[in-house]
Amino acid sequence: MTREKQLKLRKSIAPYEKADTKTSVRQLVNTFIPFFLLWYIAYESLAISYLLSLLFIVPAASFLVRIFILFHDACHNSFFKNKHANNVLGNITGVLTLFPFRQWRHSHNVHHATSSNLNKRGVGDIWVMTVEEYQKASGWQRAAYRMYRNPFVMFVLGPLYLLFVTNRMNRKGARMNERMNTYLLNLSIIALYGMMCWLIGWQAFIMIQGPIVFIAASLGIWLFYIQHHFEDTYFEKEEDWDFVKAAVEGSSFYKLPKWIQWLTGNIGYHHVHHLSPKVPNYYLETVHEKNDELNSVPVVTIHSSFIALKYRLWDEKNKRFISFHELNKIQLGRKFVQKAID
């Protein structure tokens, strides 16, 4: 994309970088009320059957994902015009989603500033190794990376570790206000969970809240994975890295059915979000539709997103993700050629 087109794109996005209070309040209503209602019905259904409760637990988890999107917008100060209002919303939704507001805001902003930059990986993103790095790694490093990239670890064990270990501790180098925010949020979670256990019993609370939080976290990690892991995504070293290309080519357009798109707060339009985090979630689709320059962005469907599970290593030479199986075939081919030469 030429510099002229980039400037034109930035100009066309600017009008949508301001929150609309009425729309934001409407989202609060159509997100929080269904979530708490589904939670209550799931609890009441325990008297009949836990299987019946699960029928309400799954959609409740989906609405918790939507609550996380509001949290996400608050972290970018894009949900409300007022910064204080965003901070209040971020802390409330942080308690509900188990994400520390100030800590996650910091790591996520770093992610936006460094996404697809091979020289600045490691903060707020998923661990990605290049083919060359993997080949040079020790046996223990390879084993750790293979374990990390295993779908069971990433989408089953990963959410548990994220929610109950990573999110509960402060990062190294965090400032005092960020540390205090994490401590206060942890205390708030303990108080809320303690009160709910006292009101309805710890067994009932765990049976409802446990799967809701786990399903929501797994879905969230899945969305984050797909947003940057597709075959021909964009990764470059610092000297060749470009912010706009990283957004348009390195962030996917996850084309979802309308009802899933609504539940996930339009986050499938992730290329738009990376172009401008100031755009509230309810304007992302509009920005995409109104800009011809975005018609060529990588489109990921539900079907192709499952194919992305096999992507493990970034092949710098061919500019694409490959699987461990593909790497093994390449190495076997090289050994065969070498033997033929010898």
Secondary structure, DSSP 4 states (H G I P E B T S, - for coil): --HHHHHHHHHHHGGGSS--HHHHHHHHHHHHHHHHHHHHHHHHHTTT-HHHHHHHHHHHHHHHHHHHHHHHHHHTT-SSSSHHHHHHHHHHHHHHHT--HHHHHHHHHHHHHHTTBTTS-SSSS---EEHHHHHHS-HHHHHHHHHHTSHHIIIIIHHHHHHHTGGGSPPTT--HHHHHHHHHHHHHHHHHHHHHHHHH-HHHHHHHHHHHHHHHHHHHHHHHHHHH-STT---B-GGG--HHHHHHTTS-EE---HHHHHHTTTTTBHHHHHH-TTS-GGGHHHHHHT-GGGTTS-EE-HHHHHHGGG--EEETTTTEEE-HHHHHHHHHHHHHHHHHH-
